[in-house]
Amino acid sequence: MNELTEILESIPVDPLTGAVAVPIYQTSTYVQESPGANKGFDYTRTNNPTRKILEDIIAKLEDGKRGLAFASGLAAIDAVVKLLHAGDEVVAVDDIYGGAFRLFTTVYNRFGITIKFVDTTNAANVEKAISGKTKMIWLESPTNPLLKISDIEAIAAIAKKNNVLLVVDNTFASPILQKPLKLGADIVIHSATKYIGGHTDVLAGLVVTADEGLGEEIKYIQNATGGVLAPFDSWLLIRSIETLKIRVEEHSRNALKIARYLQTKEEIKSLNYPGLESHPNHAIAAKQQKLPGGIISFSFKNDTEESAVSFVTSTKLFKLAESLGGAKSLVCHPASMTHKSIPRETRLKSGVTDSLIRLSVGLEDADDLINDIEQALAKVKQKK
Ligand SMILES: *Cc1c(COP(=O)(O)O)cnc(C)c1O
């Protein structure tokens, strides 16, 4: 049976009514027959039936032992970082999500946790950066917004050898396209706000662990710190996962068509899409991902912010907004939006140039999207 179908089939039908959709248990507490005697639920921060179903689904979908749902991707990241102690070091991908960069460098630095950024597309760089204090390797693949791909299996082997945890933020691929735990990672994180939610209407984060013990530790942190996902938002994600496979496959098909079109435009300088043979990590992407995904980034030959701003304010179907992974196509200018909190020098060094544009290719018709890009590119030319 298809994997997603099998997982969805395993959800128990509501025993009270036979409702086909999972019920939303909008309750904070549960009646106890006598002190401590309950039906497995005593307080919603600790456990909620709707959230529990979502957590079980994501654990199975990522081939892990334990799933946990949080109020946002960053709350999920925060709970995983809390596995660390003062004095510990993290070795992380240099093209890290802006919010994770901010969390590590302006909040966790105050608690004595340090982070070293390396170009993880070369696994040897990761091994070189590991010291006696390193407790965690932090990967995103593909990265945001440069779509760099790291060899998860090779880095997992380095992590095992050095007795370090490997954490993979799998937001850009989704569990449909990539399964980091199968490749040897210990923890997978999602901003479910993106592809898993898929409709730009919910903020959520998910964590899945490869083993039960690690899952139990993060569950303890989740209950102790309280960043849990609400019942209604848990229900929205369960509803969304039913269409995750067909959505992600269509996002990827549309993105490949658009990337091939962008390849023909002479005003475009660097075009980043792992599905193109010209992408430096194309081979490893093809090996570890089922499909290249729905995100594309590119910059203009003249590399001016003016060209980028002119483009992002001229598209119509591609709405100018932060975030990604929804049914509606979005366009963003990382330098002035998602990556604003990263100092310009650091940003330029990691390749996020002034004119870089990120497209989140939606589920509209690919030809309509190409026409929209075509008319916006024409406006950029006129402005010059
Ligand atoms: C958006 C995002 C996050 C943060 O998730 P929120 O749900 O916005 O808190 C983390 N990692 C990646 C790769 C993201 O794109």
The ligand as an SDF file (V2000), in Angstrom:
LIG
                    3D

 15 15  0  0  0  0  0  0  0  0999 V2000
   10.0800   28.9850    8.4270 C   0  0  0  0  0  0  0  0  0  0  0  0
   11.2210   28.1150    8.8020 C   0  0  0  0  0  0  0  0  0  0  0  0
   11.5210   27.8720   10.1510 C   0  0  0  0  0  0  0  0  0  0  0  0
   10.7750   28.5330   11.2840 C   0  0  0  0  0  0  0  0  0  0  0  0
    9.4690   28.0940   11.3480 O   0  0  0  0  0  0  0  0  0  0  0  0
    8.2380   28.9910   11.9270 P   0  0  0  0  0  0  0  0  0  0  0  0
    7.0990   28.0730   11.7620 O   0  0  0  0  0  0  0  0  0  0  0  0
    8.1800   30.2250   11.1000 O   0  0  0  0  0  0  0  0  0  0  0  0
    8.5850   29.2920   13.3460 O   0  0  0  0  0  0  0  0  0  0  0  0
   12.5740   27.0220   10.4230 C   0  0  0  0  0  0  0  0  0  0  0  0
   13.2910   26.4410    9.4460 N   0  0  0  0  0  0  0  0  0  0  0  0
   13.0460   26.6680    8.1460 C   0  0  0  0  0  0  0  0  0  0  0  0
   13.8900   26.0170    7.1040 C   0  0  0  0  0  0  0  0  0  0  0  0
   11.9980   27.5110    7.7700 C   0  0  0  0  0  0  0  0  0  0  0  0
   11.7700   27.7500    6.4830 O   0  0  0  0  0  0  0  0  0  0  0  0
  1  2  1  0
  2  3  1  0
  2 14  2  0
  3  4  1  0
  3 10  2  0
  4  5  1  0
  5  6  1  0
  6  7  2  0
  6  8  1  0
  6  9  1  0
 10 11  1  0
 11 12  2  0
 12 13  1  0
 12 14  1  0
 14 15  1  0
M  END
$$$$
